Amino acid sequence: MDSTSSASAPAHVTCVEGIPVIAVCGRLDTISSVVFDAQTAPVFAERCTRVLLDMSASTYLSSAGLRSILKIIKQTASCGGRVGMFSIPAPILEIIQISGFQALMDIYPDQETALKESVGR
């Protein structure tokens, strides 16, 4: 499970300690969310119960981006799991909080903490 098509790809999916980690890169908006959804779809073919979103390289999150994240949350929940998000830039964290998404997923300060809390879930 490793999908990277170009430097402008909105998502880079890797597997760390058996957990899919989706790095959100740049803007996640109306245009990029379509590509993001296609790039992250293989994760859900494997019916993962834990997915982590690395937001460290994200620069913008629109309502379309929130919809893409909500899809990930719902697909993970349908498998009995939960999404975690880490390394969130302050402006994006504010959007997550205003939208109420922090109640739908686990928020971590960094990847190390997210993995530590996620392994064995």
Secondary structure, DSSP 8 states (H G I E B T S, - for coil): --B---TT-SEEEEEETTEEEEEE-EEESHHHHHHHHHHHHHHHHTT-SEEEEE-TTEEEE-HHHHHHHHHHHHHHHHTT-EEEEES--HHHHHHHHHHTGGGTSEEESSHHHHHHHHTT-
